[in-house]
């Protein structure tokens, strides 16, 4: 089984890369944040790999960190969640935030993925709640960010812009109102 690959990127698209490893090209599917995280296509890069066998294909899914690959494998262990749905979930937020959402039972984040409805989100939470952990402070932060995102959306900002602004807000700012003000200041730049 392939666990990791190290090589140079031969081709990069919005869904996959072709990684040249000693003259052999491997097609590796990745999340868009992973693809955006690859700055220099010319230097060697290492991917942690999950090999997913299908009827007549062997698909490779690549991640820059072991934690991402491990979370991907946990997601696809849920019945009804395949690799494409798992990648879509992982494009929403960081692994840490997704674990917090699952640990706290917040299905609204998961239902933002196309193809994942309320029942599937509940199944993910039910099956994975004991497999992922998050501290009480992390869950409080997630709840506060969720409220802040809702407030920014109600002010007319798109979800993506609201999330990006909140990611830039210092973790030292705890109150929801203060986080919203700081996010508005960041958006206004």
Buried (B, 14 or more C-beta within 10 A) or exposed (E): EBEEBEBBBBEBEEEBBBBBBEEEEBBBBBBEBBBEEBEEEEEEBEBBBBEBEEEEEEBBBBBBEEBBBBBBBBBBEBEEBBBBBBBBBBEBBBBBBBBBBBBBEBBEBBBBBEEBEEEBBBBBBEBBEEEBEBEEEBBEBBBBBBBBBBBBEEEEBEEEBBBBBBEEBEEEBEEBEBBBBBBBEBBEE
